[in-house]
Each structure stands twice: as C-alpha cells, then as structure tokens.
Amino acid sequence: MLIQHIVGEYAFTELRPEWNTLAGQGMTNSPFQSLEYQSSWWRNLQPAHSTLHTLAARHGDGRLAAIACFYLNPEGVIHFNGCVEETDYLDLIATAADAEESWAAIMATLCSPEFPIWQLLELCNIPEDSPTRTFLPRAAAQQKLALVETIDEVCPVVTLPATFDAYLDSLDSKQRREISRKLRRAEGAEAVCHIVGPDEDLPRAVDDFLDLLQKSTFDKRDWLNEGRRALFQETAAAAQIAGILQLMFLEVDGQKAAALFNFDYNGRIWVYNSGLDPQAFAALSPGVVITAWAIEEAINNGLNAFDFLRGDEAYKYRFGAADTNVYRLQVYRQA
C-alpha cells in the first residue's frame, strides 16, 4: 500500500474526483464522510494554529484504497478532521476489505521521520461496528505503540418496522398513547408538516431553522457561532444537490414552531439537529409532533432506521430508540 501525504486543504481539490465514490463504499458510510462536509468543516471550524494532513492510501495500480483526513494541533495531538462537537460519526474512509492494510500503512507513515512530531493520536466518534476498532490496535502494536479504547458517547437509534401502526405498537403503552394523543391534537389545530423542496429559497429556510435552534435552549444559542452557521448553510446546499437533505418544519397558522435538520441517506434518517420555539404553541408539543411525523415519513419511504445521533436525551428513548456506542481511540507515542 502506497501513501500519498497531502498537507493543507489542497487535499480536497486533489482527491475530489475520487473522494465521494470511496466514501459511498466506505465501512462507515455516513453523510459526515463526504467531501463537501469534510471541506466545509475545515474551512469554517478548523482549530487555531492546526495543520491539515491527509493520508491517501493507494494500491499498487494507483487505485484509491483509503483516506485518513487528520489535523495536528499545536499540542501535538492528531484528530480526525471534524472532531468533535459537530460531527457524530468519524472513521477512516475505506472499504472493510482495505481497512486493515490501509491502517497499517497509515500508522507506519505517522511514525516515520517524514511526518511531523506528535504525542497522541486521538480519534473520536468511531461507530461500534467499525473495523477500525479491530485493525487500528493491530497497526499501533506493529509500531510498538499503546492504544486505549473508551466509550465516547451513545447514538440512540430506532429500528423501523414496515408500518407506522407497527411502530406505535412497539412502544410501551404510555408512550404510544402520548404520541397518538399529541398527533391528534396537532391535527385538530391544523398543524402542517412542510419539507423544504428543491425549488425553495434554501438559505432563507436554513436561517429559519437556525432561528428556531437558537430559541430552543441557552446552550444552543451560545453554541451557534458564525462558523457553525456557515457549516449548516454549506452542508444544506450540498445535501440538497445530492438529494439527501430533509429540512422539515412544523407550522401552525403559518408560523414555524419546530424544525428538524435531517439527512435521508443510506437507508436511514440522520437527525443532525433540531429547533423549536418554546413560547409558540407549547400546548401542541411541537417537538414531539415533528419527530413523530419524521419517523412516519421515514417508514412510509421504506427506510430501516431513524438515527438520533449523539446524546442520551430522555426524549429519544420515549420514541423507542436503543443505544449504540461511539468510541474514542487513543494511541500514545513514547517521548
């Protein structure tokens, strides 16, 4: 396996013709591995004084086998590009068949004299079923380095049945009654669900979503800086072009009361973020209603999972979600 080391954001231009094809075949095939998301995150949220290092592993015939997009911070710590707050799943971009050989070559490169000095390789948000959890420890051991694995967080996921009635039947009786009651109340209030279409003003719709996100909690208000605003706008535009954006609003009397920013990708809904106005139509429980509508929409479209992404907020479990883990892998280098 040959390694091409690209320093800086030129990697996104150099690998553009091959990036998304490989990402779509990858062992962790999520919206966060796309070229558009990865380049937008770096452009808008790169940590201060950090350097982007992309290692592209290639077969002997030149075919791209893997992409490891890292940044190295001034403290000598290497992270995946995108780590940690905004990106729910991260991993080596590679097929499962190429992952072991690619990790071995990548670790050898990281430990070579040609690569800048580092002290810790810290990789966050690795999915629990990723082959990286098997192959990176082996590659680290080949370089006589220690690896520590810990659970980073949980991503609650609802496995979707064939019908919405079957989904409701899968919930405990209390939650089933609560969701059904709130859906009936919303219907009585003539609340409507609107999914932003390709011919609408997407930047304005994203601004409307971000307005609701900021109103949701004080934490979200403080979290939404200019870099994250730009990431949402650019990610929405790219996702719309790719046909995987689901920007959904609950509206009552023409007023937007709640919203979901989702990806409809690879057979599942990925709930990237949400927003609601706690002062508007609170009696209708707009957050519950829009989530139930989104689950029903996913079932009607034949999807197999509804992924709430990171966080163990109680409401996710009321919808029948079960935890999956994401992991943090730390490789320590001897001084």
Protein Blocks (a to p, Z undefined) as FASTA:
>chain_A
ZZdddedjklmmmmmmmmmmmmmmpmblcfklpmklmmmmmmmmgcehiacdddddddfk
opafbdcdddddfkopacdehiaklpmbgcddddfklmmmmmmmmmmmmmpmkbccdfbd
cdehiafklmklmmmmmmmmmnopacddddfbdcddddddfbfklmmmmpcfklmmmmmm
mmmmmmmnopacddddfkbcfklmmmmmmmmmmmmpmmlmmmmcfklmmmmmmmmmmmmm
nopaccddddeehiafbdcddddeehiacdfbacddfkgoklnommlmmmmmmmmmmmmn
opabdcebgajdfklmmnopacdddddddddddZZ
